[in-house]
């Protein structure tokens, strides 16, 4: 075996552990760049604005963990309502599968938080350090006063934006109108300070430094997307049949007359790519479908007098001249599941009762005997008002149980809006015939809801 063959594995091993080289995406313009910028503005606007919206006397969206209540506009969700969180996660997953089957990685290119925040950080880097060429020259040059100043300005912008991002994140869990003044006076609580710094540091690291490495090495979506792709899925691709053989040529010189393809090998499609790949090498999992290469290539085609679309959104079937099928089995399956899950969740929310009842037996004793000789069990009830107005309720037992509530206790209560009322309730039965145990149900009638009632089963224990 030759020495070159022996050295080959070592060379391959070195390539696996090669030092990361920073990607300097070149600024571009075009239709897709404007769409991506609009998406960034809308999504970031929603993220930073929503915590400041009010719904009546409270914050419109607030996940109040200490009180174990989630406020979503007019809904008040309790831990017992976590089934709706599961519903949202399943709905989001199915939506992602459906969109991917039709449009490829549009989520990655336009709506993924990593993409959105990275776009902002890249733009701030351009403000501080200049264009792609100036950034590369600055990084390769010696440390001068200008370099230190520009680097400091960039990191001040990054850190400020990251801290504001972290504070806004905490504002979804702690009232932001109290949180921001506390932050300005350096009086945040321990956990609020921790999560502000933690989420801010995560934003600073992911969007400022890791960038495309998150998409290439950490995001699982890039790995399993092939399971949702087929030859009818929309992708960004290079038309090799039209572009090859590539080579430079004078402006407005016909490519066919020179025996060349339309690609002039300017590499602008590589320079604008935020993940640093060459789209001309074919479909790659690192591609996030941001379409920056399309805008760059279309601009070059306009200058050299060739038709646009050398790099474009298309499907493998369309690229090869075959019929393209939008409606196909996987799309039908995803759409059907999406409609079923969406319909089930909306129906559940529409039929959701404004009051919930939890019942737990008192664990201090199984039963006890009253002064009148009756057998008594004690239960801890929790009446939760999940609506935005007070609710009047009446508590009773089902008629078939042969049990009754302690007459000394009231049976009507008013539960404040969005609150939980704890009650210790005594259930009694005559000593005669009360041996063993029996099943019964608490009945909670909503007096302001037109006869709506709740039935919560329990068990009565007797000697």
C-alpha positions in Angstrom: 0.0 0.0 0.0 1.3 3.4 -0.9 2.1 6.2 1.6 -0.6 8.3 0.1 -3.2 5.7 0.8 -2.0 5.4 4.4 -2.2 9.2 4.8 -5.7 9.4 3.3 -7.6 8.4 6.5 -5.7 11.0 8.5 -6.5 13.7 6.0 -10.2 12.7 6.1 -10.2 12.8 9.9 -8.7 16.3 9.8 -11.5 17.4 7.5 -14.1 16.3 10.0 -12.5 18.4 12.7 -11.6 21.4 10.6 -11.9 24.7 12.3 -15.1 26.5 11.5 -14.8 29.3 9.0 -17.1 32.3 9.4 -19.7 32.8 6.6 -19.9 36.4 5.4 -23.2 36.6 3.5 -23.3 39.2 0.9 -26.1 41.7 0.8 -28.6 41.2 -2.0 -31.9 42.7 -3.2 -34.9 41.3 -5.0 -38.4 40.0 -4.5 -37.5 37.2 -2.1 -35.3 39.5 -0.1 -38.1 41.9 0.4 -40.5 39.1 1.4 -38.0 37.8 3.9 -37.5 41.3 5.3 -41.3 41.7 5.6 -41.5 38.4 7.4 -38.8 39.4 9.8 -40.5 42.7 10.6 -43.9 41.1 11.1 -42.7 38.2 13.3 -40.4 40.4 15.4 -43.1 43.0 15.7 -45.5 40.4 17.1 -42.9 39.0 19.5 -42.1 42.4 21.0 -45.6 43.9 20.8 -47.9 41.1 22.1 -46.8 41.3 25.8 -47.8 44.9 25.8 -51.4 44.3 24.7 -54.1 44.4 27.3 -57.3 42.4 27.6 -59.5 44.2 30.0 -57.7 44.8 33.3 -54.9 42.3 32.5 -52.2 41.4 30.0 -53.7 39.7 26.9 -51.1 36.9 26.8 -49.6 35.9 30.1 -48.4 32.5 31.3 -48.6 33.1 35.1 -46.7 30.1 36.4 -46.8 31.0 40.1 -50.6 31.2 39.9 -50.7 28.2 37.5 -52.9 30.2 35.1 -52.4 30.9 31.4 -54.2 33.9 29.9 -54.7 33.8 26.1 -56.9 36.8 25.2 -60.3 35.8 26.6 -59.3 32.3 27.7 -58.0 31.4 31.2 -56.3 28.0 31.0 -55.5 26.0 34.1 -53.1 23.0 34.5 -56.1 20.7 33.9 -56.3 22.4 30.4 -52.9 21.3 29.3 -54.6 19.0 26.8 -54.9 22.2 24.7 -51.2 22.7 24.9 -50.8 19.2 23.5 -53.3 20.1 20.8 -51.3 23.2 19.8 -48.1 21.2 19.6 -49.7 18.5 17.5 -51.3 21.1 15.3 -48.0 22.9 14.8 -46.3 19.7 13.9 -48.9 18.6 11.4 -48.9 22.2 9.9 -45.1 21.9 9.5 -45.4 18.5 7.8 -48.1 19.8 5.5 -46.2 23.0 4.5 -43.0 21.0 4.0 -44.7 18.5 1.7 -46.0 21.3 -0.5 -43.4 24.1 -0.2 -40.2 22.5 1.2 -38.3 24.5 3.8 -40.3 27.7 3.6 -40.5 27.7 7.4 -36.7 27.7 7.7 -36.2 30.5 5.2 -38.8 32.9 6.4 -40.2 32.1 9.8 -37.8 30.0 11.9 -36.7 32.1 15.0 -33.0 31.2 14.2 -33.4 32.7 10.7 -35.3 35.7 11.9 -32.9 36.8 14.7 -29.9 35.9 12.5 -31.1 38.3 9.9 -31.3 41.1 12.4 -27.8 40.3 13.8 -26.3 40.2 10.3 -27.8 43.6 9.5 -26.4 45.1 12.7 -23.1 43.7 11.8 -23.3 45.4 8.4 -24.1 48.7 10.1 -21.1 48.4 12.4 -18.5 46.8 10.1 -19.6 47.5 6.6 -20.1 45.3 3.5 -19.0 41.7 3.1 -15.6 42.7 1.7 -15.0 45.3 4.4 -15.9 42.7 7.1 -13.5 40.2 5.7 -10.7 42.8 5.4 -11.4 44.0 8.9 -11.2 40.5 10.4 -8.0 39.6 8.5 -6.3 42.9 9.4 -4.4 43.9 12.5 -6.1 45.3 15.6 -6.3 49.0 15.2 -8.4 51.7 16.9 -10.9 51.5 14.0 -11.2 47.7 14.3 -11.7 47.9 18.1 -14.3 50.7 17.7 -16.3 48.8 15.1 -16.2 45.5 17.0 -17.3 47.2 20.2 -20.1 49.0 18.4 -21.3 45.6 16.9 -21.3 43.9 20.3 -23.0 46.7 22.0 -25.8 46.5 19.5 -25.9 42.7 19.8 -25.9 42.6 23.6 -28.6 45.4 23.8 -30.8 43.6 21.4 -30.3 40.3 23.1 -31.1 41.7 26.6 -34.3 43.3 25.2 -35.2 39.9 23.6 -34.6 38.1 26.9 -36.6 40.7 28.9 -39.5 40.4 26.4 -39.4 36.6 26.7 -39.7 36.9 30.5 -42.6 39.4 29.9 -44.7 36.5 28.7 -44.4 34.9 32.1 -44.3 38.0 34.4 -46.4 41.2 33.7 -44.2 43.3 31.4 -45.5 46.6 32.6 -44.0 45.8 36.0 -41.0 44.0 34.6 -39.5 46.7 32.5 -39.5 49.4 35.2 -37.9 46.9 37.6 -35.2 46.1 35.0 -34.5 49.8 34.4 -34.0 50.2 38.2 -31.9 47.1 38.4 -34.4 45.5 40.8 -35.4 42.3 38.9 -36.2 39.3 41.0 -33.8 36.4 41.0 -35.6 34.1 38.6 -36.6 37.0 36.3 -33.0 38.1 36.1 -31.7 34.6 35.5 -34.1 33.9 32.6 -33.5 37.3 31.0 -29.8 36.7 31.0 -30.2 33.1 29.9 -32.5 33.8 27.0 -30.5 36.9 26.1 -27.2 34.9 26.1 -28.8 32.2 24.0 -29.9 34.8 21.4 -26.5 36.4 21.5 -24.7 33.1 20.9 -27.1 31.5 18.4 -27.8 34.5 16.2 -24.4 36.3 16.6 -21.9 33.5 16.5 -23.3 30.0 15.7 -25.8 31.1 13.0 -25.7 28.5 10.2 -24.1 25.9 12.5 -27.5 25.7 14.4 -29.2 24.9 11.1 -26.5 22.4 10.0 -25.7 20.6 13.1 -28.2 21.2 15.8 -31.6 21.5 14.1 -33.3 18.1 13.7 -35.6 19.4 11.0 -32.9 19.4 8.4 -32.2 15.7 9.1 -35.7 14.3 8.7 -37.0 16.6 6.0 -36.2 14.0 3.4 -39.0 11.9 4.9 -41.5 14.6 3.8 -39.9 15.5 0.5 -40.7 13.9 -2.9 -40.3 14.8 -6.5 -43.3 17.1 -6.3 -42.1 19.2 -3.3 -41.1 22.8 -4.0 -37.3 23.3 -3.7 -34.7 25.8 -4.7 -32.5 24.3 -7.4 -30.0 25.1 -10.1 -31.0 24.3 -13.7 -27.8 22.4 -14.7 -29.1 21.6 -18.2 -29.4 25.3 -18.9 -26.4 26.6 -16.9 -23.6 24.1 -17.9 -20.9 24.4 -19.1 -20.4 27.5 -17.0 -17.9 30.2 -17.8 -17.5 34.0 -18.0 -18.5 35.9 -21.1 -19.0 39.5 -22.2 -22.3 41.2 -21.4 -25.1 40.5 -24.0 -22.9 37.9 -25.6 -25.1 34.8 -26.5 -24.1 31.8 -24.4 -25.1 29.3 -27.0 -22.9 30.9 -29.7 -19.9 30.5 -27.4 -20.7 26.9 -26.5 -21.5 27.8 -22.9 -24.4 27.6 -20.5 -26.1 30.6 -18.9 -24.1 30.4 -15.7 -21.1 32.8 -15.8 -19.6 31.3 -12.7 -19.7 34.6 -10.8 -20.3 32.7 -7.5 -22.7 35.4 -6.2 -25.1 32.6 -5.4 -22.5 31.2 -3.0 -21.5 34.6 -1.5 -25.1 35.5 -0.6 -25.9 32.1 1.0 -26.3 32.4 4.8 -25.2 28.8 5.2 -22.2 29.1 2.8 -23.3 26.3 0.4 -23.1 26.1 -3.4 -26.6 25.5 -4.7 -25.1 24.4 -8.0 -24.0 21.2 -6.3 -27.6 20.0 -6.0 -30.1 19.8 -3.2 -28.4 19.9 0.2 -29.8 19.6 3.7 -28.0 22.8 4.7 -30.2 24.8 2.3 -32.8 26.8 4.3 -34.7 27.9 1.2 -34.2 31.6 1.9 -34.0 32.3 -1.9 -31.1 34.8 -1.5 -29.4 32.8 -4.3 -32.4 33.3 -6.6 -32.4 37.1 -6.2 -28.6 37.2 -6.7 -28.7 35.0 -9.8 -31.7 36.9 -11.3 -29.8 40.1 -10.9 -26.8 38.7 -12.8 -29.1 37.2 -15.6 -30.6 40.7 -16.1 -27.1 42.2 -16.5 -25.8 39.6 -19.0 -29.1 39.6 -21.0 -30.2 36.0 -20.2 -33.6 34.9 -19.0 -34.2 34.7 -15.2 -34.7 31.4 -13.4 -31.4 29.7 -13.7 -31.8 29.2 -10.0 -35.4 29.1 -9.0 -38.2 27.6 -6.9 -39.4 24.5 -8.7 -39.8 20.7 -8.3 -37.7 17.9 -9.5 -40.5 16.7 -11.8 -40.9 20.2 -13.3 -37.1 20.5 -13.7 -37.1 17.3 -15.8 -40.2 18.3 -17.8 -42.5 15.8 -16.1 -46.0 16.5 -14.9 -46.2 18.0 -11.4 -48.8 16.7 -8.9 -49.8 19.0 -6.1 -52.6 16.7 -4.7 -50.9 13.4 -3.8 -51.3 10.8 -1.0 -49.0 12.4 1.6 -50.6 15.8 1.1 -54.1 14.3 1.5 -53.1 12.5 4.7 -51.5 15.6 6.2 -54.4 17.8 5.3 -56.9 15.3 6.6 -55.1 14.9 9.9 -54.7 18.7 10.2 -58.4 19.2 9.7 -59.4 16.5 12.2 -57.0 17.8 14.9 -58.0 21.4 14.2 -61.7 20.6 14.3 -61.4 18.6 17.5 -59.5 21.4 19.3 -61.9 24.1 18.2 -64.9 22.0 19.2 -63.3 21.3 22.6 -62.8 25.0 23.2 -66.3 25.9 22.0 -67.8 23.3 24.4 -65.5 24.1 27.2 -67.5 24.9 30.3 -66.6 28.2 32.2 -66.2 26.4 35.5 -64.3 23.3 36.5 -64.5 21.2 39.6 -61.8 19.1 41.3 -62.6 16.7 44.2 -60.2 15.1 46.6 -61.0 13.2 49.7 -59.6 14.5 53.0 -56.6 12.2 53.8 -56.6 12.9 57.5 -59.4 10.3 58.2 -61.5 7.9 56.2 -64.7 8.7 58.1 -66.0 10.1 61.4 -69.2 10.0 63.5 -71.1 13.2 64.1 -72.8 14.2 67.4 -76.1 13.2 65.8 -74.8 9.7 65.1 -74.4 10.1 61.3 -71.3 9.0 59.3 -69.4 11.9 57.8 -66.7 12.1 55.1 -64.8 15.3 54.4 -63.8 16.3 50.8 -61.6 19.1 49.6 -63.2 20.8 46.6 -61.7 23.3 44.2 -64.0 25.3 42.0 -62.2 27.0 39.2 -63.7 29.9 37.3 -62.1 29.8 33.9 -64.1 32.8 32.6 -63.6 36.5 32.7 -66.6 37.3 34.9 -67.8 36.1 38.3 -69.8 32.8 38.4 -72.6 31.9 40.8 -72.8 28.2 41.5 -74.9 25.8 43.6 -73.4 22.7 45.0 -75.4 19.5 45.7 -75.2 15.7 45.4 -76.8 13.3 43.0 -80.2 12.2 44.1 -79.6 8.4 43.8 -76.8 8.4 46.4 -78.8 8.6 49.6 -76.2 11.0 50.9 -76.6 14.7 51.8 -74.4 17.7 52.5 -74.0 19.0 56.0 -77.0 21.3 56.5 -74.9 23.8 58.4 -72.9 24.5 55.2 -74.1 26.9 52.5 -74.7 25.4 49.1 -74.4 28.6 47.0 -71.1 30.3 46.2 -69.8 33.1 44.0 -66.4 32.4 42.4 -64.4 35.5 41.3 -63.4 35.8 37.6 -60.3 33.8 36.8 -59.9 32.5 40.4 -60.0 29.1 42.2 -62.1 28.7 45.3 -61.1 26.0 47.8 -63.9 24.4 49.8 -63.9 21.8 52.6 -67.3 20.0 52.2 -68.8 17.5 54.6 -71.0 14.7 53.2 -73.1 12.7 55.6 -75.2 9.5 55.7 -77.4 8.0 58.4 -75.5 5.4 60.4 -78.2 2.9 59.6 -77.4 1.2 56.3 -74.2 3.2 55.8 -71.8 0.2 56.0 -69.1 -0.3 53.5 -68.9 2.4 50.8 -70.8 3.7 47.9 -70.3 5.8 44.8 -71.9 9.2 44.4 -71.2 12.5 42.5 -71.0 16.1 43.4 -73.2 18.3 41.2 -72.2 21.8 40.5 -74.9 23.9 38.8 -73.9 27.1 37.1 -76.7 29.5 38.0 -75.6 32.1 35.3 -75.2 29.6 32.5 -78.7 28.5 31.8 -78.8 25.2 33.7 -75.4 23.9 32.8 -74.1 21.6 35.5 -70.9 19.6 36.2 -70.9 16.0 37.7 -67.7 15.0 39.5 -67.7 11.3 40.8 -66.3 10.4 44.2 -66.7 7.7 46.8 -68.2 7.7 50.3 -66.5 5.5 53.0 -68.4 4.1 56.0 -67.5 1.5 58.7 
